[in-house]
């Protein structure tokens, strides 16, 4: 498939027109596609005229790129939710730039790179929060959490009465421990839980949940960071309003959207495959 045709299809299907994102901390070197330097959405590495296969991933981590390079294949598209690699073990900023030697090899091997962050977070068929809810077998009943004019969070009805039952359910599906911060009642108020996949620990989110009478919130990154005060304020508001917080890692809450994107590309007649990445309990 012609790369330009695929990019136009993605542009239309995910309604990218008018959207803006922020990857200003990317090293905008000469390998980065010019238009990405302005919009921070879409084609980040324009290295191939044709696309024969697509690999999807949550983050363009070094081990992900290494796996693709080791295939020896060319005319590849790496589709990622994020523009930068991620290491949740570090104390500070967890994102890192793709090393220049990897960028050089990707150019030589005709491996392009496409980024959909906010457009993939926006609630829809392939979105992060909705696909997480579907993986957890939850009934979606409403939306919340508006970012840059689009809703990225959802509210679900659950069959569980107690928060600890809900946590055990999540752990059974994700395959790892979650972090439960017991800020409120052990009974799930109204039988509803709010979900915002990824890094949803922002003050305005907790404030909105309080106004909606929600006392259980599931997101990815929940670790309070002194270096990022919004996370501190988020927990303060959650505690004051008795909102229980469940953290399930940045990676695990967003991977189901990238898995769903495999079907999107296959429906276009392309070979596609999801590459499993790493979750970090340090996120919690």
C-alpha positions as CSV (number, residue, x, y, z in Angstrom):
1,X,0.0,0.0,0.0
2,X,1.2,3.5,-0.8
3,X,2.4,5.1,2.5
4,X,0.7,8.4,1.5
5,X,-2.7,6.6,1.0
6,X,-2.4,5.0,4.4
7,X,-1.5,8.2,6.1
8,X,-4.5,10.0,4.5
9,X,-6.8,7.1,5.6
10,X,-5.6,7.4,9.2
11,X,-5.9,11.2,9.0
12,X,-9.6,11.0,8.0
13,X,-10.6,8.0,10.2
14,X,-9.2,9.5,13.4
15,X,-10.4,13.0,12.5
16,X,-7.0,14.6,13.0
17,X,-8.0,17.8,11.3
18,X,-7.7,20.6,13.9
19,X,-6.2,18.4,16.7
20,X,-3.0,19.4,18.4
21,X,-0.7,17.4,20.7
22,X,2.4,18.2,22.7
23,X,5.6,16.3,22.1
24,X,7.8,19.4,22.5
25,X,10.4,17.4,24.5
26,X,11.2,15.3,21.4
27,X,14.7,15.8,20.0
28,X,13.6,17.2,16.6
29,X,16.7,16.2,14.7
30,X,17.0,15.9,10.9
31,X,15.5,12.4,10.9
32,X,12.1,13.7,12.1
33,X,9.5,14.4,9.4
34,X,9.0,18.2,9.0
35,X,5.3,18.2,9.5
36,X,5.6,16.3,12.8
37,X,7.7,19.1,14.1
38,X,4.7,21.4,13.8
39,X,1.7,19.2,14.6
40,X,3.2,16.5,16.9
41,X,0.7,14.0,15.3
42,X,1.0,11.5,12.5
43,X,4.1,10.7,10.5
44,X,7.2,11.1,12.6
45,X,9.6,9.2,10.4
46,X,8.8,9.2,6.7
47,X,11.2,6.5,5.5
48,X,9.2,4.4,3.0
49,X,7.1,5.0,-0.1
50,X,5.3,1.7,0.3
51,X,4.1,-0.1,3.5
52,X,4.1,-3.9,3.4
53,X,3.6,-4.6,7.1
54,X,2.6,-2.7,10.2
55,X,3.8,-3.3,13.7
56,X,1.8,-1.7,16.5
57,X,3.1,-0.8,20.0
58,X,2.3,1.3,23.0
59,X,5.7,3.0,23.1
60,X,8.6,3.0,20.6
61,X,10.9,1.5,23.2
62,X,14.4,0.4,22.1
63,X,13.6,-3.3,22.5
64,X,10.5,-2.8,20.2
65,X,12.6,-1.2,17.5
66,X,15.3,-3.9,17.9
67,X,12.7,-6.6,17.3
68,X,11.7,-4.9,14.1
69,X,15.2,-4.4,12.9
70,X,16.1,-8.0,13.6
71,X,13.4,-9.2,11.2
72,X,15.6,-7.7,8.4
73,X,12.4,-6.5,6.6
74,X,11.9,-3.2,4.9
75,X,8.9,-1.0,3.9
76,X,7.6,-1.3,7.5
77,X,5.5,1.0,9.5
78,X,5.8,1.2,13.3
79,X,2.5,2.6,14.6
80,X,2.8,3.8,18.2
81,X,0.5,5.6,20.7
82,X,3.5,7.6,21.9
83,X,6.4,9.4,20.2
84,X,9.0,8.5,22.7
85,X,10.3,5.4,24.5
86,X,9.3,4.9,28.2
87,X,11.0,3.6,31.3
88,X,8.9,3.7,34.4
89,X,11.8,2.8,36.7
90,X,13.4,6.2,36.6
91,X,12.6,8.7,39.3
92,X,12.2,11.7,37.0
93,X,10.8,12.1,33.5
94,X,10.1,8.5,32.2
95,X,10.1,9.2,28.4
96,X,13.3,9.1,26.3
97,X,14.1,9.9,22.7
98,X,14.7,7.2,20.1
99,X,18.5,7.0,19.9
100,X,20.0,8.4,16.7
101,X,21.7,5.2,15.7
102,X,18.2,3.5,15.8
103,X,16.8,6.4,13.7
104,X,19.7,5.9,11.2
105,X,19.0,2.1,10.9
106,X,15.3,2.7,10.5
107,X,15.9,5.1,7.6
108,X,18.3,2.6,6.0
109,X,15.8,-0.2,6.3
110,X,12.8,2.0,5.2
111,X,11.0,1.7,8.5
112,X,8.6,4.6,9.0
113,X,7.0,5.7,12.2
114,X,3.5,7.0,12.9
115,X,2.2,8.4,16.1
116,X,-1.4,8.8,17.3
117,X,-1.6,10.0,20.9
118,X,-4.6,12.3,21.5
119,X,-6.5,11.0,18.5
120,X,-6.2,7.4,19.9
121,X,-7.1,8.5,23.4
122,X,-10.3,10.2,22.0
123,X,-13.2,7.9,22.8
124,X,-14.1,5.7,19.8
125,X,-13.8,2.2,18.4
126,X,-10.0,2.0,18.7
127,X,-9.5,4.3,21.7
128,X,-7.5,3.5,24.8
129,X,-10.1,3.8,27.6
130,X,-12.9,2.0,25.6
131,X,-10.7,-0.9,24.6
132,X,-9.5,-1.2,28.2
133,X,-13.1,-1.3,29.4
134,X,-13.9,-4.0,26.8
135,X,-11.0,-6.1,27.8
136,X,-12.2,-5.9,31.4
137,X,-15.7,-6.8,30.3
138,X,-17.3,-3.6,31.7
139,X,-20.5,-1.9,30.5
140,X,-19.8,1.6,29.3
141,X,-22.6,4.1,30.3
142,X,-21.1,7.6,30.0
143,X,-18.1,9.7,29.1
144,X,-16.0,12.2,31.1
145,X,-12.6,13.8,31.1
146,X,-12.2,16.4,28.3
147,X,-8.8,17.1,26.9
148,X,-8.2,19.6,24.1
149,X,-11.9,19.5,23.3
150,X,-12.3,15.7,23.1
151,X,-13.5,13.2,25.7
152,X,-10.9,10.6,26.7
153,X,-12.5,9.0,29.8
154,X,-15.5,6.7,30.3
155,X,-17.8,5.7,33.2
156,X,-18.7,2.0,33.4
157,X,-21.2,0.0,35.4
158,X,-19.7,-2.9,37.3
159,X,-21.1,-6.1,38.8
160,X,-18.9,-5.9,41.9
161,X,-20.0,-4.4,45.2
162,X,-16.6,-4.0,46.8
163,X,-13.5,-2.3,45.5
164,X,-11.2,-5.2,46.4
165,X,-13.4,-7.5,44.2
166,X,-12.9,-5.1,41.3
167,X,-9.1,-5.0,41.9
168,X,-8.9,-8.8,41.8
169,X,-10.8,-8.8,38.6
170,X,-8.4,-6.4,37.0
171,X,-5.3,-8.3,38.2
172,X,-6.7,-11.5,36.7
173,X,-7.1,-10.0,33.3
174,X,-3.9,-7.8,33.2
175,X,-1.8,-10.6,34.7
176,X,0.0,-8.4,37.3
177,X,-0.7,-6.5,40.5
178,X,-2.5,-3.2,40.7
179,X,-2.1,-0.4,43.2
180,X,-5.1,0.4,45.3
181,X,-5.2,3.7,47.3
182,X,-8.0,3.4,49.8
183,X,-9.2,7.0,50.0
184,X,-12.9,6.2,50.4
185,X,-15.6,3.6,51.2
186,X,-15.0,0.0,50.3
187,X,-18.4,-0.2,48.6
188,X,-18.4,1.0,45.0
189,X,-20.8,3.9,45.0
190,X,-23.7,3.5,42.5
191,X,-22.0,0.4,41.0
192,X,-19.9,2.7,38.8
193,X,-16.2,3.1,38.1
194,X,-14.5,5.9,36.0
195,X,-11.7,4.9,33.6
196,X,-9.0,7.0,31.9
197,X,-6.2,4.9,30.4
198,X,-2.6,6.0,30.6
199,X,-1.5,8.9,32.8
200,X,-4.8,10.2,34.2
201,X,-3.6,11.6,37.5
202,X,-4.6,15.3,37.0
203,X,-6.4,17.5,39.5
204,X,-9.3,18.4,37.1
205,X,-10.0,14.7,36.7
206,X,-10.5,14.2,40.5
207,X,-12.6,17.3,40.7
208,X,-14.9,16.1,37.9
209,X,-15.2,12.7,39.5
210,X,-16.3,14.3,42.7
211,X,-18.9,16.3,41.0
212,X,-20.3,13.1,39.4
213,X,-20.4,11.3,42.7
214,X,-17.9,8.6,41.6
215,X,-15.8,7.0,44.3
216,X,-13.7,4.6,42.2
217,X,-11.2,5.6,39.5
218,X,-9.0,3.4,37.4
219,X,-6.0,4.8,35.5
220,X,-2.5,3.9,34.5
221,X,0.1,6.1,36.2
222,X,-0.7,6.9,39.8
223,X,2.6,7.5,41.5
224,X,2.8,11.0,43.2
225,X,5.8,12.9,41.8
226,X,7.3,15.8,43.7
227,X,8.8,16.9,40.4
228,X,5.3,17.0,38.8
229,X,3.0,18.8,41.2
230,X,-0.3,18.0,39.3
231,X,0.1,14.4,40.6
232,X,0.4,15.6,44.2
233,X,-2.7,17.8,43.8
234,X,-4.6,15.0,42.2
235,X,-4.1,12.7,45.2
236,X,-5.0,15.6,47.6
237,X,-8.3,16.2,45.9
238,X,-9.0,12.4,45.7
239,X,-8.4,12.0,49.4
240,X,-10.5,15.1,50.3
241,X,-13.4,13.7,48.3
242,X,-13.0,10.1,49.3
243,X,-12.3,8.8,45.8
244,X,-10.6,5.4,45.7
245,X,-7.7,5.2,43.1
246,X,-6.6,2.1,41.3
247,X,-3.4,2.2,39.3
248,X,-2.7,-0.5,36.7
249,X,0.4,0.9,34.9
250,X,0.7,3.2,31.9
251,X,1.4,0.4,29.5
252,X,-1.2,-2.1,30.6
253,X,-4.1,0.4,30.5
254,X,-3.2,1.5,26.9
255,X,-2.1,-1.7,25.2
256,X,-5.6,-2.9,24.3
257,X,-6.0,0.1,21.9
258,X,-2.8,-0.8,20.1
259,X,-3.9,-4.5,19.9
260,X,-7.2,-3.3,18.4
261,X,-5.3,-1.3,15.8
262,X,-4.0,-4.6,14.3
263,X,-7.5,-5.3,13.1
264,X,-7.8,-1.8,11.7
265,X,-4.7,-2.3,9.5
266,X,-5.7,-5.8,8.5
267,X,-9.1,-4.5,7.3
268,X,-7.1,-2.3,4.9
269,X,-5.4,-5.4,3.5
270,X,-2.1,-4.9,5.3
271,X,-0.2,-7.5,7.3
272,X,-0.2,-6.3,11.0
273,X,1.1,-7.5,14.3
274,X,1.2,-6.1,17.9
275,X,4.6,-6.2,19.6
276,X,4.3,-6.7,23.4
277,X,6.1,-4.2,25.5
278,X,6.9,-3.8,29.2
279,X,4.8,-2.7,32.1
280,X,6.4,-1.0,35.1
281,X,4.9,-1.4,38.6
282,X,7.0,1.6,39.5
283,X,4.3,3.6,37.8
284,X,2.1,2.9,40.8
